[in-house]
Amino acid sequence: MLVSSALIGLREGLEAALVVSILVAFLVKTERGHALRWVWLGIGAAVVLSVAVGAILTYTTAQLSFEHQELLGGGLSIIAVAFVTVMIFWMRKAARTIAAELRGKMDEALDVGPLAVLLLSFLAVGREGLETAVFFYSTVQTAQQGTTQPLIGFAVGILVAVALAYLLYRGAVRFDLGKFFKITGVLLVFVAAGVLGYGLHDLQEAAFLPGLTTLAFDASNAIPETSWYGVLLKGIFNYSQQTTVLQAVAWVAYVAIVLPLFLRPTRKRAPAPAAASTKE
């Protein structure tokens, strides 16, 4: 749980931190620092909302019955998988243009007024925060009861992301963000596949889906979850020593479809044809 949580926290945290650094740098360079307080207010509101959603999902579901807990957990796990899938494809496409788009939106927001600046900052950071909150809840559900590994993992990942974004902003470090998002995207495909399998298992335990007793394999003796390698596999890929047929099929299908689509080369836009010369 620690590794996968740290990866998600790093990825989501770096996206949010980069958004913040782009907005702040734009305001500073254009000598419109008076609008920074509205940016920070929007960011603060987004963080508070994200933490509140994560806390509500994590700590209030204990009042539900076992079946309802499993139903909610399974549904939110599938939503989390949808979020992370959209996120990795969106960043793959937008990585090269996100800075220009954010600067353009901020320029428009400044023309409208302070509340528009606050709303832009809130929405830009809040999207990442809500995704993280849902994924945090799903990760907590898959972890052993009473463990703090998911919380520690998310905290470490987010802190590293903030530090990296600050160093990038100050020019202290430089690295290829495109390659970073590609590598973490591949890892997240496997993490999401594990979360999808676990979510379907929750729905099976809630009797919403059939096949709970139909196992694809039982590796309790070969790779027990209590062994160090079992813990490692569970922490990264949400490995389950007793995997149902539905879980196995969903895991394989998700990776087989999403990974090739994510790794396929992006088409570069052809340059616009030069205007025809008017000279004879």
N, C-alpha and C positions, 0 to 999 in steps of 0.2 A: 504493500500500500504506500510505503514511504516514497519509493522511486516514481511510481505512476502519479502520485499526488504532486510531487515536486516538479515533474515534467509538465503537468497541466498548469500548475501555478506559475512556472517559468514562462510557458508559452502565452497564456492569457495575460499574465502580469506584464510581460515585455510588450505585447501589443498595446495594452492600455498606457504603459509608461511612454512608449514611443509617440502615441497620440498626444499625450500631455506635453512632451518635449517639443514636438512640432508646433503646437499651438503657442507655447510660451516663447519659443525662439522667434516665431513670426511676429508676435507682439513686441518683443524686445528689439528686433532688428528694424521694425518699421516705426519705432519710437512711439508706440501706443501702450506703454506700460500701465497706464491708468486702468486698462480693461483687465489686468491680470487678476484683480480681486474677484471679478465675476467668474473668471475661469476657475479659480480655486474654490469658489463657492459651489459651482456646478460639479466639480470633481468631488468635493467633500460630500455633497448630497448623494452622488452616485455610489460612493463607497459606503455611506451609512445605509442606503437602500439595499445594497448587495449583502452586507453583513446581516442586516435584519432578515432578509429573505432566507439566507442560509441558516440563521439561528431558528427561525420559525419552522422551516422544513425539518431541521435536525432534531429539535427538542420538543416540539409539540405533537409529533406523530406517535409518541409513546402512549398517548391516551387512547389510541385507536386499537381495535381488536387485531389479532394476529393476521387474519385474512385481509383486513383493510390496510394494514401496514405493508403487507407484501404487495397488494394491488397498487398502492400509491408508490412504493419503492420501485416496482417494476415499470410502471408508467413513466416515472421521472427518469429512470435509467435510459429508457428508449428516447425520451425527449433530449436528455443529455447527449446521447449518441448523435441525434439529429443536429444539435447545436454544434458539436465539435466537427462533424462532417462538413457542414456549411462553412464553418470558420476556416478550416484548413484549405478548402477550395477558394474561398473568398480572398484569403491572404495570398494564396498562390497567384491569383489574378491581379490583386490590387497592390502588391508590395511595391511595384515600381511607380505607381501613380498616387499613392495614398497621401504623400506629403503635399503635392500640388492641389489635390482635391480638398484637403483640410484647410490649406491656406485660402483657397477660393471661398469656401464656406465661411471661414472666419471673417474674411473681408466683407462678405455680404451681411453677416451678423452684426458687425461693427456699424454698418450703415443703418441697420434697423434700431439698435439700442442695446443697453446692458443686459436686459432680460433674454434677448436672443443669444448673446454671448454665453450667458449662464446655461441656457437650454442646450446649445450646441455642445458645450463641455460635458454637461450631464448625460446627454444621449451618447456621445462618443465613448465615454468611459463606462457608463451604465450598462451598455450592451455586453461588454467583456465581463463586467462584475456579475451580472445575472447569470451568464453562462457558467462562470466559475462557481457561483452559489449552487446551481442545480447539479453540476458535476461533483461538487464537494459532498452534497447530500448522497448522491449515488455511490460515491467512494466510501463514505462512512457506512452505508448499508452493507457493502460487501466485506468490510473489515470485521475482525473479531470484536465482540462486544467489550467495551471498556478501553480499547486501545486508543492512543492519541496519535498514532502514526499518520493518518490522513491530515490532521490539523498541522502537525509538525512539517509534513511534506509540502503542503500548500504554503505555509508561512515561509519556509526556506526558499521555495521556488519564486515566490513573489518578491522577497527581499533581494534575491540575486537579480531578478528582472529589473527592479528599481535601480539597483547599483549599476547594472550594465547600461540602462538607458541614460543615467546621469553621466557616466563616463563617455558615452557616445555624444551626448549633448556638449560636454566640455572638450571633446576632441581628444580625450586621453587614450581611447582605444578605437580601433577600426576593425571591422570584420564584415564579411559578406552576409548581409541579412537575408538575401535570397536563398543562399545555401543553408543558413541556419533554419529558416522556416521550412525548407524542403526536408531536412533531416528530422526535425521535430515533428513534421507532418507525417512522415513515414512511421515514426514511433507511435504517434497518436492514433494511427489507423489500427494498430494492434491493441492499444489500450481501449479504444472505442469498441473493437470487436469483443473484447473480454467483458466490457460493461454491458454490451448488448446481450451476450449470452447469460450473464447474471440476471439482467432485467427480465429476460424470458423465463428464467428459472423461478424468479419471484412470482411471476404471473401464473406459472404452473403450480406453485405452492398455494397460491390464492384460489386455485381451482378455476381460474379464468381461462387457462389454456390446458389442453390434455397432455398426456405423455410424461408425467412426473416419474413414473416407475419404469419407463422405457429407456434404458441406459445405452449410450453409444459405447462407453467403456467405463471400467472401474479400475482405476490405477492406485487404489488405496495402499496396496502392498509395494508396488514398484516405485511410485512417487507420492508418498504421503504428504499431505499439506503441512504436517508438523516438522518435516525435515527441512534442512537449510535450503536445499534446492527447490523444495515444494513451496516454501515461504517466498523465495525469490520469484518463482514463476507466478505465484498468486499475486505478489506485489506489483509485477509489471504487466502481466497478461490476464489477471483475474482467473488464473487456473483453478479448476475444480476437479478434485480427484474422482468424483462421481459426476460424470457429465451426461446429460440426457441427449437423445438423438436430436431433438429440436435445438438445443444449445449448440451442439457440434455443427449441425447443418448451417445454422445462422452465422456462426463464427467463420466457417470456411467461405460461405457465400459472400459475407461482408468484405472480407479481405480480398477474395478473388475478384470482386467487382470494383471496390473503391481504390485499392492500391494501384492497379494498372491505370485507372483513370487519373489518379493523382500524379503518377509518374510520367504520363505521356507528355511528349514535348509540346510546349505552347507554340501556337502559330504567331509568328511575328507579322505585324501589319506591313503590307507592301507600301513603299514610299509613294506619295502622290505623284502622278505623272507631271513632268515639267510642262509649263505652258508653251504652246507652239509659238515659234518666232514669227513676228509680223514682217520680217525682212524677206525680200525675195532672194 
